[in-house]
Amino acid sequence: DFFSYVVKNGESLSMIARSVYGSTESWQQLANANSSFLANPNLIYPGDVLKVPLINESAQAFSTTQSEQLGETREVSITVSEGDTLSSLAKQHLGDGNQWRTIYTQVSDSISNPDHIMPGQNLTFAVYQ
């Protein structure tokens, strides 16, 4: 099982692992769970949405608190149209085209290159309000 975590400015996988699991040594768990978009685990960005494995009681407790802090979440399901880009979708659904990574980190299993999304592709991602 997993829960979603939105990266904040200045965070690293080690910092997140310490907050979630109680130990910086568990950063590898986070890297492995997000390998579909993390080519370099040292490069995460604010707004990235990480899948966080629920591997211990500390993670379970953190997940509950995290859900309360994120507030309302709505799921967006779209079919890519001709001319759509992750930036245009981010502007439309998140209000800021620069937040394209927030979408990409959630759909990276179905997109191999964030610069090439194809008309007809179905994408589903969460919008945190």
N, C-alpha and C positions, 0 to 999 in steps of 0.2 A: 504494500500500500504506500501511497505517496500523498503529500499535500503540496500546494503551490506556495512559493515564497517570492516576493518581489524584491529584487536587489535595491539597496539604498546607496546613495553616494558614499564613496570611500570604503565600501565593504569588500572583503575578499572571501574566498571559500573557507579559509581557516577561521575567519571571524564568525562567519555564519555557522560553521560546524560547532564552534565553541558555544554560541548562543543556543543552537538547537540540541546538540548532543552532549554538551558539557565538556567537550574535548576538541582541541584543534586537530588532533590526529585523524579525525573522521572526515576531513575535507575530501579524501579520495572517494568516499561514498557519494558525495555530491557530484564530483567530477564524473564518475562512472554513470550516474543516473542521468546526466545531462550531456553525454558525449556526442549526441546527434548535432549539437550546435557549438559545443565548447571545444574548438580545435586547440586552444591553449587555456588550460584552467586558471592561469594567472591573469587572464583578461575577461573579466565580467564587467558589466556596465549597469548603471542605474536604470531600472525599468525592466531588466531581464527577468523573466519568470522562470525560476528553477523548480524542477521536480525534486522534492525532498523525501527520501525514503524514511518511513516510520520504523526505525530499527531498535528503538529503546523507549523506555517510559518517559524520558526527558523529551524526546521528539514528540510523543503523544501529547504531553502537556503543552509544549510549545505550539503545536498545531492548533489546539483549542484556542489559545491566546491569540495566535496569528489570525485565525478566522474572525475573531471578534474585532481585531484592529483593522482588518481590511475593509470591513463594512460590507455593503451590498455588492454582490457580484452578479453580472448578467453574462450569459453565454451568447456569443454572436456566431451564427453560421451563415456563410456567404458562398456564392459560386463566383469565381473570378471571371470578370468580363474583360473584353479586349481593351487594352490600355491601362488596366489596373496595375498598380505597383504596391509593394508593402507600404511605401510612404503615403500613397494616396489613400490606402485603406486605413492607415493609422490616423491620417488627418480626418477622415470621415467618421471613424468610430472612437478614436481617442482624443480628437481635437488638436493633434499635433503630429505632423508628418515625421518629425524627428524621433518619434516614439516607435518607429517601425520594428525595432528589435524586440519590443514587448510582444508584438504579434509573432515575429519570427521564432522567438524562443519557445513559443507554444505550438507552432506548426512545423518545426524543423524536421520532424519524422516524415513529413510528406513533401517537403521542399528541399532539394539538394543544394540549390543556389538561391539566395535571397533576391538576387537581381533578375531572376527568371521564373516568374510565376506564370502559369499557363491558363488561358481562358478555358473555362469548364472545370477547373480544379475546385474542389469543395474544401473550404477551410473553416475550422471552428476554433474559436479562442475566447478567453474570458476577458471581460472589461471590469476593472476594479474601480468602484466609484467612491 
